[in-house]
Amino acid sequence: MSRVAHPQRRGQRERADPPPGSAPAAAEDGERITLEEAVLRAQQAHRHGQHDLAERIYRAVLALDPQDVNALHFLGVLLHQRGDSGGGAALIRQALALVPDAPGVWNNLGNVLLEMGQIDEAVEAYRRCLALAPELADAHNNLGTIHRSRGEWALAEAAYLRAIAAQPDRADAYDNMAALNRAALAVNPALADAYNNLANLMMAQRRIGEAVAYACKAITVSPGHGSARKLLGIAYYTLGELDRAAAVYREWLAEEPDNPVALHHLAACTGQAIPDRAADSYVEKTFDDFAASFDAKLEHLQYRAPHLLANALEAACGAPRGALDVLDAGCGTGLCGPLVRAHARVLSGVDLSGRMLERARQRGIYDDLHKAELTHHLSQHRDRWDVVLSADTLCYFGDLDAMLAASHAALRPGGRLLFTVEALAGEGDAPFHLQPNGRYAHRHGYVAAAMARAGFDDIAIDGQVLRNEGGEPVRGWLVSGQRSQPR
């Protein structure tokens, strides 16, 4: 996972020298302070989520000195975080034009470009960073993430190992097992991320034993590393060691009793207290964390669900005429948007992940976007849409009845629902199953019965490959149904 750019505490990232004779600026309370002091106050506000205040100060500094490198840099980061990634990248580039030898600024530019989907430009930014600071672990981690998303396994592994090698003291502390003391090891996020990234890389190549080893190292270096704990549990589950997987999540919950990720995956491991659908907090955290690398990873996985839905929409409704009101339910970063825009008079999106919605907003495709739980949002808009489509969102629902009923009511007569879910294979009576990856799989017969119970006609359920994962096809159902016209 790449690190999201953000202002660091003093001493953690290089700062350009203030211009000679920096003019004083007025603080919010009228106090006279230097421009350098003003930028430091803005950074403090920025770190604490006081974004309006931080932006006001950054802009006030730039009004007095348009070439203040730190104000340009961190205002660029802030604009990106607020959804204006293009404007943010432009400001960071202005800073680099003034101080081209600032590796941390190049790394932050790479982070912004990566989240904008400009992968080649991000790679170049990270390489410029590493040419100046060859041992910057963050940049190696970020390059490794890009290589992994492209299936360039050897390059990804080399990048992650460089990130680990950049932290020799902490790595030696881990390897010295006689001296190992978890409480004595300082938390090192860059090293923990590198180990966790290697664990993910091993999982993608089905090298499960190595994934376990690297996840354990990540947790040793940073005991609270949630991504590594989640992955370690999944790896044990994949090896069939369900008791060890459950133990990982129980230990996590002993420290964080309400952690939604640990609760959800413990249910998957034990088969106990399985929820009817994933909790809102689980979905929101999972996809907020995933937003930066979502598009690149799914491209490598040959993700087909959006294209399957777009083709099904054209088959059901004919050639695009720009006449339909369409809801992209669980729109994520907006991968469906460009594929169905030509059909839509109005294209709306809804999702629980704010960071996913930021990425969707940057596409400029949707007429409106809403942060809301899907079933609730549908229930608030009766007879509103001609089409509701949902790409791989209902795999976070086990029981589909409430969501399908809300979809039926939200459609106009004659409207169509189109969605994908993962297929539950094998024998058994269970209508759905919570998998170790945290997603639900559904039986064909259950999906058909649930669609009929919701009142849909003209139901079609076709088997499809939705994407690849771990080198294997993920099979699912492409489902469509129509709300009947009044007679």
Buried (B, 14 or more C-beta within 10 A) or exposed (E): BBBBBBBBEEEEBBBBEBBEEBEEBEBEEEEEBBBBBBBBBBBBBBEEEBBEBBBBBBEBBBEBBEBBBBBBBBBBBBBBBBBBBEBBBEBBBBBBEBBEEBBBBBBBBBBBBBBBBBBEBBBBBBEBBBEBBEEBBBBBBBBBBBBBBBBBBEBBBBBBBBBBEBBEEBBEBBEEEEEEEEEEBEEBBBBBBBBBBBBBBBBBBEBBEBBBBBBBBBBBBBBEBBBBBBBBBBBBBBBEBBEBBBBBBBBBBEEBEEBBBBBBBBBBBBEEEBBEBBBBBBBBBBBBBBBBBBBBBBBBBEBBBBEBBBBBBBEBBEEBEEEBBBBBBBBBBBBBBBBBBBBBEBBBBBBBBEBBBBBBBBBEBBEEBBBEBBBEBBBEBEEBBBBBBBBBBBBBBBBBEBBBBBBBBBBBEEBBBBBBBBBBEEEEEBBBBBBBBBBBBBBBEBBBBBBEEBBBEEBBBEEBBBBBBEEEEBBBBBBBBBBBEEE
